[in-house]
Structure formats: C-alpha cells, structure tokens
C-alpha cells in the first residue's frame, strides 16, 4: 500500500509538471516564470522529502 502512495504522488507530480512546463518555457516575463518554477520546485521537494510512502 505504501508504494501505491508513492506511485500516485509521482503521477500527480508528473501531471503538474506537464501542465506548468509549457508556461515556463513560453512566457516572456521572468517574474511569472520564476514563480511557476518555484511552485514546481516546492512540489518536487515535498514529493522527494516526504516519508509517507516509505
């Protein structure tokens, strides 16, 4: 069951990245791009640092 939590978390992180990456690469404004990258980075940090699935 714990690996199921990790798999679903990874799917969610992948879907979030798939949603945000086109905006990150195509927006000309640096400030909004940094905010989007920060949000994606915080989600990735939370996924890799959480111990719920282990």
PyMOL Python script that loads the backbone (N, CA, C, O; Angstrom):
from pymol import cmd

cmd.read_pdbstr("""\
ATOM      1  N   UNK A   1       0.825  -1.198   0.000  1.00  0.00           N
ATOM      2  CA  UNK A   1       0.000   0.000   0.000  1.00  0.00           C
ATOM      3  C   UNK A   1       0.865   1.257   0.000  1.00  0.00           C
ATOM      4  O   UNK A   1       0.481   2.274  -0.577  1.00  0.00           O
ATOM      5  N   UNK A   2       2.031   1.192   0.644  1.00  0.00           N
ATOM      6  CA  UNK A   2       2.867   2.384   0.717  1.00  0.00           C
ATOM      7  C   UNK A   2       3.452   2.738  -0.644  1.00  0.00           C
ATOM      8  O   UNK A   2       3.631   3.914  -0.961  1.00  0.00           O
ATOM      9  N   UNK A   3       3.750   1.723  -1.445  1.00  0.00           N
ATOM     10  CA  UNK A   3       4.270   2.031  -2.778  1.00  0.00           C
ATOM     11  C   UNK A   3       3.182   2.658  -3.642  1.00  0.00           C
ATOM     12  O   UNK A   3       3.483   3.432  -4.550  1.00  0.00           O
ATOM     13  N   UNK A   4       1.913   2.329  -3.368  1.00  0.00           N
ATOM     14  CA  UNK A   4       0.798   2.926  -4.097  1.00  0.00           C
ATOM     15  C   UNK A   4       0.755   4.437  -3.850  1.00  0.00           C
ATOM     16  O   UNK A   4       0.449   5.207  -4.761  1.00  0.00           O
ATOM     17  N   UNK A   5       1.055   4.853  -2.642  1.00  0.00           N
ATOM     18  CA  UNK A   5       1.082   6.282  -2.310  1.00  0.00           C
ATOM     19  C   UNK A   5       2.193   6.977  -3.093  1.00  0.00           C
ATOM     20  O   UNK A   5       2.002   8.087  -3.589  1.00  0.00           O
ATOM     21  N   UNK A   6       3.343   6.335  -3.202  1.00  0.00           N
ATOM     22  CA  UNK A   6       4.446   6.927  -3.954  1.00  0.00           C
ATOM     23  C   UNK A   6       4.123   7.017  -5.446  1.00  0.00           C
ATOM     24  O   UNK A   6       4.448   8.010  -6.097  1.00  0.00           O
ATOM     25  N   UNK A   7       3.480   5.975  -5.984  1.00  0.00           N
ATOM     26  CA  UNK A   7       3.143   5.970  -7.407  1.00  0.00           C
ATOM     27  C   UNK A   7       2.130   7.064  -7.721  1.00  0.00           C
ATOM     28  O   UNK A   7       2.291   7.794  -8.699  1.00  0.00           O
ATOM     29  N   UNK A   8       1.100   7.184  -6.910  1.00  0.00           N
ATOM     30  CA  UNK A   8       0.095   8.215  -7.161  1.00  0.00           C
ATOM     31  C   UNK A   8       0.675   9.617  -6.963  1.00  0.00           C
ATOM     32  O   UNK A   8       0.297  10.549  -7.673  1.00  0.00           O
ATOM     33  N   UNK A   9       1.582   9.770  -6.011  1.00  0.00           N
ATOM     34  CA  UNK A   9       2.250  11.053  -5.829  1.00  0.00           C
ATOM     35  C   UNK A   9       3.118  11.407  -7.019  1.00  0.00           C
ATOM     36  O   UNK A   9       3.170  12.565  -7.430  1.00  0.00           O
ATOM     37  N   UNK A  10       3.801  10.415  -7.575  1.00  0.00           N
ATOM     38  CA  UNK A  10       4.631  10.658  -8.752  1.00  0.00           C
ATOM     39  C   UNK A  10       3.777  10.995  -9.965  1.00  0.00           C
ATOM     40  O   UNK A  10       4.152  11.846 -10.771  1.00  0.00           O
ATOM     41  N   UNK A  11       2.636  10.338 -10.100  1.00  0.00           N
ATOM     42  CA  UNK A  11       1.724  10.660 -11.203  1.00  0.00           C
ATOM     43  C   UNK A  11       1.229  12.096 -11.069  1.00  0.00           C
ATOM     44  O   UNK A  11       1.172  12.830 -12.055  1.00  0.00           O
ATOM     45  N   UNK A  12       0.873  12.496  -9.854  1.00  0.00           N
ATOM     46  CA  UNK A  12       0.427  13.869  -9.633  1.00  0.00           C
ATOM     47  C   UNK A  12       1.512  14.883  -9.927  1.00  0.00           C
ATOM     48  O   UNK A  12       1.244  15.926 -10.523  1.00  0.00           O
ATOM     49  N   UNK A  13       2.738  14.588  -9.514  1.00  0.00           N
ATOM     50  CA  UNK A  13       3.853  15.497  -9.789  1.00  0.00           C
ATOM     51  C   UNK A  13       4.127  15.592 -11.288  1.00  0.00           C
ATOM     52  O   UNK A  13       4.418  16.672 -11.802  1.00  0.00           O
ATOM     53  N   UNK A  14       4.034  14.468 -11.981  1.00  0.00           N
ATOM     54  CA  UNK A  14       4.234  14.461 -13.428  1.00  0.00           C
ATOM     55  C   UNK A  14       3.156  15.263 -14.141  1.00  0.00           C
ATOM     56  O   UNK A  14       3.453  16.012 -15.071  1.00  0.00           O
ATOM     57  N   UNK A  15       1.907  15.112 -13.713  1.00  0.00           N
ATOM     58  CA  UNK A  15       0.825  15.868 -14.333  1.00  0.00           C
ATOM     59  C   UNK A  15       0.959  17.364 -14.061  1.00  0.00           C
ATOM     60  O   UNK A  15       0.668  18.185 -14.930  1.00  0.00           O
ATOM     61  N   UNK A  16       1.396  17.713 -12.865  1.00  0.00           N
ATOM     62  CA  UNK A  16       1.605  19.122 -12.551  1.00  0.00           C
ATOM     63  C   UNK A  16       2.730  19.700 -13.418  1.00  0.00           C
ATOM     64  O   UNK A  16       2.615  20.814 -13.930  1.00  0.00           O
ATOM     65  N   UNK A  17       3.803  18.945 -13.577  1.00  0.00           N
ATOM     66  CA  UNK A  17       4.902  19.398 -14.425  1.00  0.00           C
ATOM     67  C   UNK A  17       4.454  19.521 -15.881  1.00  0.00           C
ATOM     68  O   UNK A  17       4.823  20.473 -16.569  1.00  0.00           O
ATOM     69  N   UNK A  18       3.659  18.560 -16.348  1.00  0.00           N
ATOM     70  CA  UNK A  18       3.171  18.614 -17.726  1.00  0.00           C
ATOM     71  C   UNK A  18       2.274  19.828 -17.943  1.00  0.00           C
ATOM     72  O   UNK A  18       2.235  20.385 -19.040  1.00  0.00           O
ATOM     73  N   UNK A  19       1.563  20.234 -16.910  1.00  0.00           N
ATOM     74  CA  UNK A  19       0.700  21.407 -17.018  1.00  0.00           C
ATOM     75  C   UNK A  19       1.507  22.704 -16.985  1.00  0.00           C
ATOM     76  O   UNK A  19       1.197  23.633 -17.732  1.00  0.00           O
ATOM     77  N   UNK A  20       2.524  22.788 -16.147  1.00  0.00           N
ATOM     78  CA  UNK A  20       3.248  24.045 -15.953  1.00  0.00           C
ATOM     79  C   UNK A  20       4.411  24.258 -16.921  1.00  0.00           C
ATOM     80  O   UNK A  20       4.743  25.405 -17.222  1.00  0.00           O
ATOM     81  N   UNK A  21       5.034  23.200 -17.415  1.00  0.00           N
ATOM     82  CA  UNK A  21       6.224  23.376 -18.249  1.00  0.00           C
ATOM     83  C   UNK A  21       5.986  24.178 -19.524  1.00  0.00           C
ATOM     84  O   UNK A  21       6.854  24.976 -19.877  1.00  0.00           O
ATOM     85  N   UNK A  22       4.870  24.023 -20.242  1.00  0.00           N
ATOM     86  CA  UNK A  22       4.677  24.901 -21.410  1.00  0.00           C
ATOM     87  C   UNK A  22       4.638  26.383 -21.042  1.00  0.00           C
ATOM     88  O   UNK A  22       5.153  27.221 -21.782  1.00  0.00           O
ATOM     89  N   UNK A  23       4.033  26.705 -19.910  1.00  0.00           N
ATOM     90  CA  UNK A  23       4.012  28.102 -19.467  1.00  0.00           C
ATOM     91  C   UNK A  23       5.406  28.581 -19.088  1.00  0.00           C
ATOM     92  O   UNK A  23       5.781  29.715 -19.387  1.00  0.00           O
ATOM     93  N   UNK A  24       6.170  27.719 -18.433  1.00  0.00           N
ATOM     94  CA  UNK A  24       7.516  28.103 -18.008  1.00  0.00           C
ATOM     95  C   UNK A  24       8.393  28.402 -19.216  1.00  0.00           C
ATOM     96  O   UNK A  24       9.167  29.358 -19.196  1.00  0.00           O
ATOM     97  N   UNK A  25       8.279  27.587 -20.277  1.00  0.00           N
ATOM     98  CA  UNK A  25       9.145  27.779 -21.441  1.00  0.00           C
ATOM     99  C   UNK A  25       8.671  28.887 -22.375  1.00  0.00           C
ATOM    100  O   UNK A  25       9.483  29.460 -23.101  1.00  0.00           O
ATOM    101  N   UNK A  26       7.380  29.204 -22.374  1.00  0.00           N
ATOM    102  CA  UNK A  26       6.870  30.147 -23.371  1.00  0.00           C
ATOM    103  C   UNK A  26       6.593  31.549 -22.840  1.00  0.00           C
ATOM    104  O   UNK A  26       6.465  32.481 -23.634  1.00  0.00           O
ATOM    105  N   UNK A  27       6.498  31.730 -21.536  1.00  0.00           N
ATOM    106  CA  UNK A  27       6.199  33.068 -21.014  1.00  0.00           C
ATOM    107  C   UNK A  27       7.418  33.974 -21.107  1.00  0.00           C
ATOM    108  O   UNK A  27       8.516  33.571 -20.723  1.00  0.00           O
ATOM    109  N   UNK A  28       7.242  35.176 -21.604  1.00  0.00           N
ATOM    110  CA  UNK A  28       8.387  36.072 -21.711  1.00  0.00           C
ATOM    111  C   UNK A  28       8.711  36.792 -20.392  1.00  0.00           C
ATOM    112  O   UNK A  28       9.817  37.307 -20.233  1.00  0.00           O
ATOM    113  N   UNK A  29       7.767  36.834 -19.451  1.00  0.00           N
ATOM    114  CA  UNK A  29       8.006  37.548 -18.198  1.00  0.00           C
ATOM    115  C   UNK A  29       8.820  36.671 -17.250  1.00  0.00           C
ATOM    116  O   UNK A  29       8.430  35.545 -16.943  1.00  0.00           O
ATOM    117  N   UNK A  30       9.939  37.191 -16.796  1.00  0.00           N
ATOM    118  CA  UNK A  30      10.821  36.438 -15.919  1.00  0.00           C
ATOM    119  C   UNK A  30      10.202  36.214 -14.549  1.00  0.00           C
ATOM    120  O   UNK A  30      10.369  35.144 -13.966  1.00  0.00           O
ATOM    121  N   UNK A  31       9.486  37.211 -14.024  1.00  0.00           N
ATOM    122  CA  UNK A  31       8.957  37.085 -12.672  1.00  0.00           C
ATOM    123  C   UNK A  31       7.905  35.975 -12.570  1.00  0.00           C
ATOM    124  O   UNK A  31       7.912  35.208 -11.607  1.00  0.00           O
ATOM    125  N   UNK A  32       7.014  35.885 -13.539  1.00  0.00           N
ATOM    126  CA  UNK A  32       5.995  34.835 -13.504  1.00  0.00           C
ATOM    127  C   UNK A  32       6.639  33.470 -13.732  1.00  0.00           C
ATOM    128  O   UNK A  32       6.232  32.477 -13.128  1.00  0.00           O
ATOM    129  N   UNK A  33       7.637  33.426 -14.598  1.00  0.00           N
ATOM    130  CA  UNK A  33       8.340  32.167 -14.839  1.00  0.00           C
ATOM    131  C   UNK A  33       9.019  31.677 -13.563  1.00  0.00           C
ATOM    132  O   UNK A  33       8.982  30.484 -13.260  1.00  0.00           O
ATOM    133  N   UNK A  34       9.632  32.581 -12.819  1.00  0.00           N
ATOM    134  CA  UNK A  34      10.277  32.185 -11.557  1.00  0.00           C
ATOM    135  C   UNK A  34       9.262  31.706 -10.525  1.00  0.00           C
ATOM    136  O   UNK A  34       9.545  30.777  -9.768  1.00  0.00           O
ATOM    137  N   UNK A  35       8.101  32.317 -10.486  1.00  0.00           N
ATOM    138  CA  UNK A  35       7.056  31.881  -9.558  1.00  0.00           C
ATOM    139  C   UNK A  35       6.577  30.482  -9.918  1.00  0.00           C
ATOM    140  O   UNK A  35       6.399  29.641  -9.037  1.00  0.00           O
ATOM    141  N   UNK A  36       6.366  30.226 -11.205  1.00  0.00           N
ATOM    142  CA  UNK A  36       5.944  28.892 -11.636  1.00  0.00           C
ATOM    143  C   UNK A  36       7.017  27.846 -11.351  1.00  0.00           C
ATOM    144  O   UNK A  36       6.707  26.741 -10.906  1.00  0.00           O
ATOM    145  N   UNK A  37       8.274  28.191 -11.606  1.00  0.00           N
ATOM    146  CA  UNK A  37       9.364  27.259 -11.319  1.00  0.00           C
ATOM    147  C   UNK A  37       9.494  27.007  -9.826  1.00  0.00           C
ATOM    148  O   UNK A  37       9.803  25.891  -9.408  1.00  0.00           O
ATOM    149  N   UNK A  38       9.261  28.034  -9.023  1.00  0.00           N
ATOM    150  CA  UNK A  38       9.300  27.854  -7.575  1.00  0.00           C
ATOM    151  C   UNK A  38       8.195  26.937  -7.083  1.00  0.00           C
ATOM    152  O   UNK A  38       8.423  26.100  -6.209  1.00  0.00           O
ATOM    153  N   UNK A  39       7.004  27.087  -7.634  1.00  0.00           N
ATOM    154  CA  UNK A  39       5.903  26.207  -7.253  1.00  0.00           C
ATOM    155  C   UNK A  39       6.159  24.765  -7.634  1.00  0.00           C
ATOM    156  O   UNK A  39       5.879  23.851  -6.857  1.00  0.00           O
ATOM    157  N   UNK A  40       6.686  24.559  -8.819  1.00  0.00           N
ATOM    158  CA  UNK A  40       7.016  23.205  -9.261  1.00  0.00           C
ATOM    159  C   UNK A  40       8.162  22.631  -8.430  1.00  0.00           C
ATOM    160  O   UNK A  40       8.164  21.447  -8.093  1.00  0.00           O
ATOM    161  N   UNK A  41       9.118  23.467  -8.111  1.00  0.00           N
ATOM    162  CA  UNK A  41      10.234  23.020  -7.270  1.00  0.00           C
ATOM    163  C   UNK A  41       9.794  22.645  -5.867  1.00  0.00           C
ATOM    164  O   UNK A  41      10.279  21.663  -5.303  1.00  0.00           O
ATOM    165  N   UNK A  42       8.874  23.424  -5.296  1.00  0.00           N
ATOM    166  CA  UNK A  42       8.367  23.084  -3.965  1.00  0.00           C
ATOM    167  C   UNK A  42       7.579  21.780  -3.974  1.00  0.00           C
ATOM    168  O   UNK A  42       7.675  20.990  -3.034  1.00  0.00           O
ATOM    169  N   UNK A  43       6.804  21.550  -5.027  1.00  0.00           N
ATOM    170  CA  UNK A  43       6.066  20.286  -5.135  1.00  0.00           C
ATOM    171  C   UNK A  43       7.031  19.111  -5.274  1.00  0.00           C
ATOM    172  O   UNK A  43       6.819  18.063  -4.664  1.00  0.00           O
ATOM    173  N   UNK A  44       8.079  19.273  -6.065  1.00  0.00           N
ATOM    174  CA  UNK A  44       9.069  18.205  -6.218  1.00  0.00           C
ATOM    175  C   UNK A  44       9.817  17.965  -4.915  1.00  0.00           C
ATOM    176  O   UNK A  44      10.069  16.817  -4.548  1.00  0.00           O
ATOM    177  N   UNK A  45      10.174  19.034  -4.213  1.00  0.00           N
ATOM    178  CA  UNK A  45      10.847  18.892  -2.927  1.00  0.00           C
ATOM    179  C   UNK A  45       9.958  18.158  -1.922  1.00  0.00           C
ATOM    180  O   UNK A  45      10.432  17.297  -1.181  1.00  0.00           O
ATOM    181  N   UNK A  46       8.699  18.494  -1.902  1.00  0.00           N
ATOM    182  CA  UNK A  46       7.770  17.830  -0.996  1.00  0.00           C
ATOM    183  C   UNK A  46       7.638  16.344  -1.333  1.00  0.00           C
ATOM    184  O   UNK A  46       7.589  15.503  -0.435  1.00  0.00           O
ATOM    185  N   UNK A  47       7.582  16.023  -2.618  1.00  0.00           N
ATOM    186  CA  UNK A  47       7.453  14.628  -3.020  1.00  0.00           C
ATOM    187  C   UNK A  47       8.690  13.822  -2.625  1.00  0.00           C
ATOM    188  O   UNK A  47       8.567  12.723  -2.083  1.00  0.00           O
ATOM    189  N   UNK A  48       9.876  14.361  -2.892  1.00  0.00           N
ATOM    190  CA  UNK A  48      11.097  13.617  -2.624  1.00  0.00           C
ATOM    191  C   UNK A  48      11.512  13.623  -1.158  1.00  0.00           C
ATOM    192  O   UNK A  48      12.276  12.753  -0.742  1.00  0.00           O
ATOM    193  N   UNK A  49      11.039  14.562  -0.375  1.00  0.00           N
ATOM    194  CA  UNK A  49      11.432  14.623   1.025  1.00  0.00           C
ATOM    195  C   UNK A  49      10.412  13.997   1.974  1.00  0.00           C
ATOM    196  O   UNK A  49      10.716  13.778   3.147  1.00  0.00           O
ATOM    197  N   UNK A  50       9.215  13.709   1.487  1.00  0.00           N
ATOM    198  CA  UNK A  50       8.220  13.130   2.384  1.00  0.00           C
ATOM    199  C   UNK A  50       8.501  11.649   2.602  1.00  0.00           C
ATOM    200  O   UNK A  50       8.999  10.963   1.709  1.00  0.00           O
ATOM    201  N   UNK A  51       8.182  11.169   3.778  1.00  0.00           N
ATOM    202  CA  UNK A  51       8.411   9.769   4.137  1.00  0.00           C
ATOM    203  C   UNK A  51       7.116   8.996   4.270  1.00  0.00           C
ATOM    204  O   UNK A  51       7.101   7.933   4.891  1.00  0.00           O
ATOM    205  N   UNK A  52       6.027   9.497   3.705  1.00  0.00           N
ATOM    206  CA  UNK A  52       4.742   8.828   3.820  1.00  0.00           C
ATOM    207  C   UNK A  52       4.739   7.473   3.123  1.00  0.00           C
ATOM    208  O   UNK A  52       4.113   6.529   3.605  1.00  0.00           O
ATOM    209  N   UNK A  53       5.427   7.372   2.004  1.00  0.00           N
ATOM    210  CA  UNK A  53       5.392   6.149   1.222  1.00  0.00           C
ATOM    211  C   UNK A  53       6.452   5.132   1.612  1.00  0.00           C
ATOM    212  O   UNK A  53       6.519   4.057   1.016  1.00  0.00           O
ATOM    213  N   UNK A  54       7.286   5.448   2.605  1.00  0.00           N
ATOM    214  CA  UNK A  54       8.367   4.525   2.960  1.00  0.00           C
ATOM    215  C   UNK A  54       8.124   3.887   4.292  1.00  0.00           C
ATOM    216  O   UNK A  54       8.935   3.081   4.748  1.00  0.00           O
TER     217      UNK A  54
END
""", "prot")
cmd.dss("prot")
cmd.show_as("cartoon", "prot")
cmd.util.cbc("prot")
cmd.orient("prot")
